[in-house]
Amino acid sequence: MTITEQVAKNIIKKLLKGEDYRIEVVTLINAEFLQFAVDFFKKIVDAKLKNKGITADWYKKEFLNPDLPARDIAINSGLNEKTIHNMFNSSTKEIVIDVSNEHYDTLYEAIKNLVDTEHDLELTLTIKFKGVSVDLNVSESLIVINTLAVKRAALRGGLWSTAGKRVEKPLMQTLCKLYGVSDSNYSLKIKGKEIEEDNFEREIDFYLVENKNQHKCEVKLMGRGNPESADAVIARDSKVFVADKLSDTNKKQLNSRKIEWVELRSAGGFKRFETVLDHLKIPHEELPENIDKKLEIAFKEIFK
């Protein structure tokens, strides 16, 4: 799952303005989910018509078909691959198929019992596509609704994680370019030496470089910070911490360890990055009064 370049740019713009960026991710989740729902309904129509004369469970036959990708089988059964992996420490297709079928049978029985108990409940879901329509009874409708709910939850988790990871490095690059920091004074990877296997570079987002000093930078687009967040930065020996929000406890911890920090959603916001550059003796230019033009130039260079 990837986040589009435009959404990444929009998130960075909001962060620089000290605004909440989350609506951009929510918008992307909505778009992805609605497209999935439309495509899923089309598949439902096709599957129901194909199995018109079958009285057995047509949904299971079509949507838990072993020939489908494992991820689709899991979602269609009301699970997702991550849940299965957490349960069994594996998500091979064989395990996904077995677990999905077992879970679906349990779900199907639970829905059947619910429908038998709720005698007064009537629900028919009618789906029309290209002049053809199919009707789903209450049990079939609940199975479809459950699948949609699981898919949205999976999209939500995936896109929130992807958004943060996709934006962290471009955000730091943008800050450097806005302040005219030379390419030689920052890096997305550590320079000039081999990385040991147990090195934490995979956790580090960015490096600011001053002569032989390579200062580790970390970005966390979290909400209101907690002490553990700063602990993680300290444990990885980071020199700079850039966050959406920081609590007073965070700031005290970071200051006590002489770790430079920038809180984007605060008075002055990203402009505190200039103070960080001064403290680290990183050459830079003054921020232009109107940053919009420089921002667009930076985006063209970053998002090639």
Secondary structure, DSSP 8 states (H G I E B T S, - for coil): ----HHHHHHHHHHHHTT---HHHHHHHHHHHHHHHHHHHHHHHHHHHHHTTT--S-HHHHHHT-TTS-HHHHHHHHT--HHHHHHHHS---HHHHHHHHHHHHHHHHHHHHHHHHH-TT----EEEEETTEEEEE-HHHHHHHHHHHHHHHHHHHHHHHHHHHHHHHHHHHHHHHHHTT--GGGEESS--SS---TT-GGGG--EEEEETTEEEEEEEE--SS--HHHHHHHHHTT-SEEEES---HHHHHHHHHTT-EEEESSSTTGGGHHHHHHHHTT-------S--HHHHHHHHHHH--
